[in-house]
Amino acid sequence: MCEEKGESGPEWSLSKLWREYMHNHFEFMESQARAWVFGRLLKLHTLWKTHFLEVLQSGHSINETQTTVRIDHHAMLILNTLLDLYIDADIAIHGRTDGFVFAHGVDRRLVNGDKPETSPKRLNGIYAGIERKRVADMRSVLKAAVKEHKRAYEAETKVPGFMKAPMTITHREFGHKHLQPQFEAPLVLEAEGWVRELGRDEVEGFGFVAYRVSYEESDDKWAEFLGKVEKGVELGWEGVVGAEGMKKKATLHWVDGQAAFIAEGDLEGVQRHFNANIPSSPTVSNQLCIVATPDAVSRFLLPPTAKGTGDSQPYLIAVSASTATPPPPVKKASANATPHSTDDAPTTPPPGPTTFKIPPRLLYTDVYALGAYYPTLTAADFGALAAQHPLGVYQGSSTGVRRREWRKAREGAVDGHDAEGE
């Protein structure tokens, strides 16, 4: 078209724009993760370092030139662990763009890696080799920096034997700081894309359709329940950058299940009604709806009874929209068919809705952001994560230590015949 008008074509390249997008995308993910981790590590390191130095300087004077020194070995152990975490974070939180062709080129071993004859096993081996070299190089550089700090310090200062172990921590700290300024000056955490976009003036609201299928509560009790749900949701916004203006738009659009002729606690009835009344608003989830069942409501209104897990907080139920496909049409029996051929045909009952338990604090930061706005996770994905918890409640991101505690709690419940449903 430009040539027809006698105009020059646009001075841009789609491939260059794609490379720039991928570079910025990975860079943003990396900076957000680093800001979160390094910010928290700095608080912990500052706290324990201050405690260690206070104990170190709390000895009593022997004379004008001598004082006793107290060394808190427990604090030393924690400081060493925190320094290990700093190293692990610095190495692990890194955008992996080895397979992308950027301005600096691409590893020649990955050229033509998308050809059918290139096996995934071989590609994985190449990626693993690249990563091993990167990690080894970073650890080598860090080790050299720590060694150099120790050499420079001991060239000017004589270190007594009892201070060599504490000084090892100092050398590790300042060697790493020399290479990584984010150690003591973490990046600033920025607002996530979904928060920025939903905060725009043209977006009037966002959220979920929510169903009440618990009918025994009085109006006052139901109002109390709603108030506690709102408080739980509010907890979830703590620490979310940029949420001040947009969190007021978050809404649960409640449907009275009784008025919609849904039986008490009937999740399949909820799913049928939700599928027949899919929200038209693009910012109200059409993937999941939220349900208040009798058991869920009682969790908010009655004192917790769960013991041992430390995770007995109230929850709501998330129910997926139907993903079932209609059954194939039944074929008419041919004249040659045996009389029992149709009777023996297996019949598969329609699948029930995919559900999982969700605490209100994670409704928006996890379920809405990852399951509705950016449909990265499905209801089945959330359900699989929830299944790891002793009470089957989705808990968001978790550590290996915490999951091990959950596993022990689940195994203990089964061994003690505490799980009534089994």
N, C-alpha and C positions, 0 to 999 in steps of 0.2 A: 504494500500500500504506500509506503514511504517513497519507493522508487517511482510509482505511478504519479505521485504528486511532485516528483522532482526534489524530494527532501532526503537528507541523509538519514540512515537508520539510527536507532538508539545506541548510544555508546555504553552498553552494558551487556553482560554475559550471564545467561541463566546458570551455567555451571559455576561461575564465580560467586553469584548470589547464593547458590546452594552451599558452597564451601564456607562462605561468610556466615550464613545462618547456622550451620552445624558447629562452626568454631564458637560463635557466641552462645549457642545453646549449651554446649558442654562447659564452656567457661562459666556461665551463670550457675549451672548445677554444682560445679566444683566450688565456686566462691560461696554459695549458700551453705553448702555442707561444711566448708572450712570455717565460716563465720560462726556457725552453731557449735561445732566441736571445740574449736580453739577458744571461743569465748567462755565456755564452761570449764575447760581445762585450766584457763588462766585463773578463774575464781578459786578452784580447788588448790592449784599450786600456790597461789598467794596466801591462802588461808593456812596451809600446812607449813609453808616456808616461814611465815611470821611466827607460828607456834614453835617451830624448831629453833629459830633464832632467840626467841624469848627464853626458852629453856636453857639454851647454850649460854646465855648471858646472865643466868640467875644464880651462878655460883657465888660463894662468899669470898671475901678478900682474906688472904693469908698475911700479906704485908703490903707495903706501898707499891711493889713491883710485881706481885704474884696474886693470882686469883684461881680458884678452882673452876673447872669447866664441867657442865652437865650435858651429856649427849643423850637425846631421846632416840633410841634405836628403832622404836616403833614408827616414829615420824620419819626417820630416814628410810625405812622400808616403803612407806607410803609415797614419799617424794621420788624414790627410784621407780616405783610403779607408774607414777604420773609422768615421769620423763619417758618411760617406755611407751606410754600411751601417746605422748606427743610425737615420738618417732613413728609409731605405727600409723597415726593419723596423717602425718606429713607424707608418708609413703603411699598409703592406701587411697587417700582422697585425691584422686588425680584423674582427669578426663582421659579415657582411652579412645583415641582417634586413630589407632594404627591402621585401620582398614580404609580410611578416607584419604583421598588425594588432596593434600593442602599445598600451599605455596612452597613449603620446604620439601615437598616430594612425598614419596611413600616408600616403605621398605620394599626393596626389589623382590624379596621372597613372596610378597603378597600380590605382586602383579599377576593378573589373570587368575586370581584366586577364586573367581566366580565361575570358572569353566567346569563343566560336568566331571572332567577327569581328575579334578582336584578334590580329594576326599576331605570331609569335615575333620577327620582325625588328624590329617596332615596340617590343615589350617590351624587347628587348636594347638598342635605342637609348635607351630611357628609363633603364634600369639604367646604361648607359655614361655618360649625362649626369649622373646622380646621383653616380657615382663620380668623374668628372672634377672636379665642383664640390667634392666632399669633399677630394680630393687637393690641388687648388689652394688651398682655404681653409687646410689644414694647413701647406702650404709657405709660404703668405703669413704666417701667424701665427709660424711658426718664424723666417722671415727677419726679421720685425719684432723678435723677441726677441733675435736675434744683433746686430742693428743697435743696439738699446737698450743691450745690454751693452757694446758698443764705445764708444758715446757716453758712458756713465757712467764708464767706465775712463779714456778719454782726457781727460775733463773734469778729472780729478785727477792724471793721470800723463802726462808727456811721453814719447812713444815714439820712440826713434831710428829712423832709416830702416831699418837692418839688422835691426831686431826686428819690423817690421810684419808680415812673412810668418808668423813663429812666433806672434805675437799673434793673427793671424787664426784659427789653430787654437784658441787659448784662448777667443776670443769665440764660436766655433761650439760648443765643448764646453759652456761655462757657459750660453749662451743656450738650448741644448737641455735641459740639466739643470734650468733654471728652469721649463720647461714639463712635463718628464717625469721624475718622481722615480725611475721604474724604470731610468733611465740608470745610476745608481750604486747603486740598491737594488732589484735584480731581484726579481720575485715568486718565491715558493718553489715548486719543481716538486712536484706532488702525485702520488699513486699513481693510475694509470689504473684505470678501472672493472673491466676484466677481471682485473687483478692483485688488486684488493680482493676481488672475488667469489670467485676461486679460492683466496684465502688464508683463507677461512672454514673453521671447524673441521669443518663437515659435508662439505666436499669432501675426499675421501680421496686423489684423484690425478687427473691429466690428462695428455694427451699424444697419441701416435700409435702405430698398429700399424706395426712395422718388419719388413721381410723380408730375410733373408740369402739371396742367390742367387749367392754367390761361394763355391765349395766347395774350392778348392785349398789354402787356408791351414790350417796346423796349429792346434791348440787354443791354443798360446801366441801365435801370430801373430794369431789372432782376438781373443784377450783384449787384446793390444796395440792392435789396431784400436779395440775398444770403449772402452779407456781414453782414446785420443786423441779419439774422438767426444765423450766426457764432458767432456774439457778444453775442446773447442771450444764445447760447449753452455754451459759455465760462463762463458766469455768474453762470451757474449751477454747475461748477466744484469748485467754491469757497468753502473752508472748507472741501472738500472731501480729507481725508487723503490718501496719496499714489497715487494721481491722476496725479502727474507731468509727470510720464513716460508713462502712458497709455492713457491719454486723446487725445494725438496726433494721436492715432489709430482710434478714433471715426470718422465714415464717414457716410454721407448721399449719397447713390448711386442714383443720379437723373436720372429719366426716362422722356423723352420728350413725354408727352401724345399725342401730335399732331402726332408725328411720329408713335405712337402705335395705331393711329386711335381711340383715346378716345375723346369724345366730351367734350367741355369746362365744367368744374364743375361736370362731370359725375362720381360720387363715385361708382356706381354699375359697370361702365365700368372699373374703376381702380381695383375694387375687382376681376373682371373676369380676367383681364390681370395678376394681382398678383398671382392668383391661378394657372394660366397656366404657370407661370414662377417663381415658388417658388425658393428662393435662395438655392444654394447647399452648401454654406459656413455655418458651424455650428455656427458661431459667428454673422451672419447676421440674423435678426429676420425673422422667417417664420410665426409668429403669427400676426404681425401687419405691415402695411406699413404707411408711412407718406405722406400727400397730401397737395399741395399748391393750394387752390382754388382761384378764383378771389377775394372773400371776405377776405380770409386769407392774400393774398398778399397785398391788400389795407390797411390792418391793420398795416403792416410794413411801407408802403410808405406814408400814409396819417396821419395827426395829429389825436390823439384819440378824440372821440366825446362822449364816455360814461361819464355820470355824476352820482355822488352820491355813487358809489360802491367803488371807489378807486382801482378797479381792471380792468383797461381797456387796459392791456398790450396785445401786438400782440400774435397770436397763429397760430399753424398749425392744420391740421386735421389728427387724427389717424384713420385708417380704418382696421377692422379685416379681417383676411382671412376667407373664407367661411366655416361655420360649418354646412351648411344645408345638410340634407340627401336627396337622390333622392326620389321622390314620389313613392308610391307603384304602381305596375302594375295595369292597368285597367282590371277588370274582364269582360269577355264576358257575355253578357246577356243570360240567360237561356231561353228555349222555353216557360217556365211558367211565365216569368217576364212580368210585365205590361209595356206598351210602354213608360211611363214617368219615369220609375224607374232610368234609367241612367241619364236622363236630370236633375233630382232633386238632384243628388249626389252633395254634397257641394265640392267646389274647393277652396283650400287654396293657395293664391298667394305665390310665393317663398319669404322668408324674405329678406329684404334689408340688406346691411352691417351694422354692429355695428360700430358706429363712436363716437368720442368725441374730443373736442378741447383741445389742449395741448400747453402751452408756451414752447419755445425752452429750457429754463433753466431746465425743468424737463424731457427732452427727455431721458437722460441716467440714472440719479440718481433714477428716478421713473419708467418710462415706460419701459426702456430697462432692468434695474436691476430686477424689479418685474414682468414685463410682458413678457420678452423674455429670459433673462439669467436664472433667477429662475422664472419659470412661475407660480408665486403665485397668481397673479390677472389676470383675463380675461378682454377682452375689455368691456364686460358688467359691470364688477366691476368698472373699471375706469369711464365708462359712468354714472353709478349711483352716484359716488362721484362728477363728474362734474356737474350733474343735481342740486346739492345743491347750486351752484354758480349762481348769478343773470344772468350772461352772458353765463352760461353753459360751463365754462372753468375749466378744472381740475386744482386744486391748490395744490395738494400734501397734506401733513399733515396739519391739521388746529385745532384751539381751539374752544371750545364751544361758547366763546364770538364772535369770528369771524363768525361762522356759524349762530349765532343769528342775526348779522348785515346783512348777506346775505339774511336770511329769511325775515327780515324787508324790505330790498330793493326789493325783489321779490314781496312781498305783496303790497308794495307801488306802484310798477310799474303796477300791476294788478288793484289796486283801482283807480289809476289815468289814467287808459286806455292807459298806456304808452307802453304796449306790443302789437305791431302791429300785431303780428302773431296770437293772440288769438281772 
